[in-house]
Amino acid sequence: MKQADIAAHLDYTLPGTNFDGLGQKHQGKARDVYVQPDRIIIVSTDRYSAFDRNLALVPHKGLVNTQTTKYWFEHTKDIVKNHVIDFPDPNVLVAKKLKVQPVEMVVRGFISGVTSTALWTQYQDGKRDFDGFTLPEGMKKNQRLEQAVLTPTTKFEEHDRNLTRAEIEDKFIAPKLYEEMCRVTLTLFKRGQELALKQGLILVDTKYEFGTDEKGELYLIDEIHTPDSSRYWQADSYEERVKAGEEPKNFDKEFLRLWFREHTDPYKDKTMPEAPPDMVAELSRRYVDIYEQLTGDTFTFEPTQPIAERIERNLSGYLG
């Protein structure tokens, strides 16, 4: 889809939903979740958030994340059960209600990142010994690790922080279950890297979330390998660019976030400037491009009625 086509859809977005009779609503950064006795209904909106604020509405963002999740759940269901019941609408996942495990399973295949929990940030600060693995001296940013590593973080705390295995097994998850989560996480990541590479992409890092049913059986939940939960680089230019000291060519969402940082104080200013339409259109195009490259499918979209009305119609069987 060309940027000019996306620009024509700038007003055709889903800012949020408010459906009566669908269950108790919980609003997250990018999704509206409706809770029913035995299932949850996850509606992916087009909200783009950073600095704990909604900064813009990006056309097709929610649809891309939902359809990418659908693709990956289908291609990993032989590894672990997932919580999918149905995809009744392009923006909606109906899922089995499970007990959510309180740890996000972050897995990394490269030493990269800029956040406080990122491997490269900690490596630059002099850290070499991590929980379960040690990194050698002399590593360079964006270098491939000898094997994928786990750096789990908290899920329900206000800010993510890294957790040790001992802390997880002592305070959060029983050792046997956590061992299974580790095994499944690494297997999922390997599958993700293999399939992404066939499409010319490197799956750099990602996170998985898990739940358990009443029998204690493990399920993969939430989303998987989406542009919002994962980092991807273009494979064909990776070696050359890293060797030259350049950043890998990547799917980048940060440019809009950086624009806000340059034009306002997002943590102090009460009101924020409007995101530039051309930048919003470019970000939307990038979501569509990564979806098409990952799945091999052509993204098609014909606006026929407001998105919320379409979703409400498609969810009529889940009311009450």
N, C-alpha and C positions, 0 to 999 in steps of 0.2 A: 504494500500500500504506500503510495507516494505521500510526501509531506503535505502537498497541496490538498490531497483528498482528506487527510487527517485534519487539516486546518478548517475544512468545511464542517467538521464534526465537533468543534471546540465547545459548542453549547449543548451538545448531545452527550451528556455525562450523567453519572449516578452519584450525587453527593451523599445520599443516605436513604434509609427507608424507615417507615413507621407503619407496619402492618398490624392491624387488629386481628386478634384471634389466632395468632401464629405462635404464641408462647411468650415467656418473659424475655425481654430484649436486653442484650448487653452490647454496648458499642465500643469497639476497639479502634485502633488507629485507622485501619483501612477496611474493616469488616463489621457488619452488623450480624450478631448471632442471636437466634431465637431458640430458647430452650423448651423442649417438651419432655414429658415423662420418660420416654425411652429413646429419644433422638434429638439431634440439634440441627438447626438449619442455618448454614453459613452463607451470607450474602456478601460477595466481594464488591465493594464500591470503587469509585475512581479517586478516592481521597489520596493525596500525596502528602505525607507527614514528615516533619523533621523538627528538631528542637522542641519536641513535645507539643507541636502545633500543626494544624492542617494548613498547608501552604498553597495548595492548588488542587484543581480537579483535572486529571489527565485522561483524555478520552481513551477508552478500550483497556485501561489498566486492570480493572477488576475482571473483565472478561478474559484477558490474556492470562492472568494468574490462575483463574479457575480452570481454564482449558489446558494450561500447562500441567497443573496438578492432576487433572483427569488423565492426561497422557502418561504421566509418570506412575500414577497409581496402577494403571493397567499394565505397565511394563515392569512392575516390581512385586506384583501380588503373589508370585511364586516364591518370593523370599520371606515375606511376612504378611499376615493378614492386615488389611486396612479397614478404616471405619466407614467406607463408602456404602451408602444405601442407594443413592440415586443422584443424578445430575439433571433435575427437571428444567433447568434454565441455564443459558450460557454463563451466568454470573453466580449460580447457586450450587452448593453441595449440601445434600441431606446426608447426615452421618449418624452412625450408631452412638448412643450416649455411653461414655466409658469413664472410668476413673483416670484422670489425667495425672501422669507422673511428673513430679515437680522439678525435673532437670531437663534442660535443653542439651541434646547431644550434638555438640559442634565438632565437625571433623574437617581436617585441613590436609591438603596435599602439597602445599607450597608454603614457604615462609614469606608472608606478605601482611598487608593490612596497616591501618593507621589508628585504630581505636586502642583504648587502654588494655583491652583483653587480647589484642592481636599478637601473634607470634613475633612479627618483625618489631613491633613496638617494645616488647619485653626483651627481645634479643639485643636491641640497641641499648637498652638500659643495663646490659651486662648479664642478664639471666641466661643460663645454659641448661640447668637441670630443671626439667618440668616433671609433672607427676606421671611417671611411667615411661618417660623417654628423655634422652639428653641430646642436645644439638651440638655439633662440633664447632670449633673456632673457624673463623674465616668465611662464614656463609654470607651470601649477598642477597639483597632484597629480590623477591620473586623467584628465588631458586627452588627447584623441585626437591621435595623431601624424599629420602630413601624409601619411606613408606608412609602411608597416611597415619595421622596422629589424632587422638581424641583430646579435646580441651573443653569438657562440659562446663556449662554455666547454670546459674540459678534461673528459674523461670518466673516465679511469682514475686520476686523482690523488685523494688522500684528501678534499680540499675543492675545490669548484668555484672556478675563477678565469677571468676573462675573457681571451680571446685576441685578438690582432690578426691581420689577414689575413696580414701579412708573416710573423708567427711560425708561423701554421698552415702556410703554403706552404713555409716553410723547414725546419720540424721534423716536421710531422705528415702532411700530405696534399699530393700533387702539384697544381700550380696548375690544370691542366685539370679534374681530378676535383673539386677544391674549387669551381671555378666552376659546375660542374653541380649540386653540392650546394646552392649558394646559390640558383640558379635554381629548382630543384625545391622547396626550402624555402619560398620566397616564393609559389610557385604553390599548394602545399598549404595554406598559411595563408590565402590568398585564398579557396580553395574552402571551407575550414573556417569562415571568417567568413560567407560567403554562406549556407551551409546552416544554420549555427547561428542566424543572424538570422531565417531563415524560421520557426524554432521559438521566436522571441522571446528569443534569447540572443545576447550579444556574446562572441565568443572574444577574450579580452584578450591573452593570450600563451600560448606553448606551447614545446615542444621536440621535435625529431625526431632520430632516430638512423638511421644508414645503414650498409650493408655492401656489399661487392662480391664477385662470384663469381670463378671462376678465369679468366674472360676480362676481368675488370675492369669488368663491367657493374654499374650502381648499383641497389641495392634499398633500399626503406624497411623498417626492422626495428623490433623491440621493440614499443612501443605507440603509439597515435596518438589525440590529442584526448580522452584519458580524464580523469576528475575528478582523478586523481593527477598527471597530467603537464601539465595546462592550467588556466587560470583563466577562469571565466565570470562575466559580469554579466547581470542581467535588463535587457533592452533598453528596455522600456516606461517605466521610471522613471529611466533613466541621466541624461538631460539635466537633469531637474528636480532630482535629488539632487546632482549635481555643481555645478550653479548655486547651490544652497543651501549648498555647502561640506560636504555629507555624503558618506559613503562610498557607492559604488554598491551596490545590493542584489546580493548575490553568493552563490555556493555556497561556504560557509565551513567548512573543516575545523579551523580554528585554535582554536576554542573549547575543544576537549578538550585540545589541547596547552597552552593557556594555563592550564587548570585544574591540570595537573600542575606547571607552573612556580610557581603560587601555593601549592601544597600540599607541595612537596618541592623538593630541589635535585637535579634529574635528572642532573647531571654528577658528583655526589659521593656521594649516598645509595646504599648497596648494594641496598636493597630499595625498591620503589615501592608506593604505595597502590594499591588496586584502583580502576579507573575506575568512576565512578558509573553504574549500569545505565541510568538514564534518559538520561544524556548519550550513552552508547553507542547506545542505541536511536534517539536523535535523529540521530546521525551516520549511522547506517544508513539512516534514512528519507531523509536528504539525498542519499545516494548513489543510492537508488532514484528519487527525484524527478528528479535531473538526468539520469539515464538515460532516464526516460520522456519528459521534455521534449525532449531532444536527438533521440531516435530516433522519437518519436511512437508507440512501442509500449507496451503495458501490461505491466508487470512481473508475472509470475506465478511462484509458487514453492510447491511442495508437498513438504515433507520426507518422504521415504519410507524412507531408509536413511542411515547416516553418509556424509558427503560423500566422505571418503577411500575408502570402499568403492566408492561409485559411480564415482569417477574410475578406480580400479584396474580395475574391470570394463570401463570404456569404453576403457582403454588396453591391453587384453589383446593387441590386434593389433600393438602396438609393443614387446612384450617380446622380449628375446633379441637 
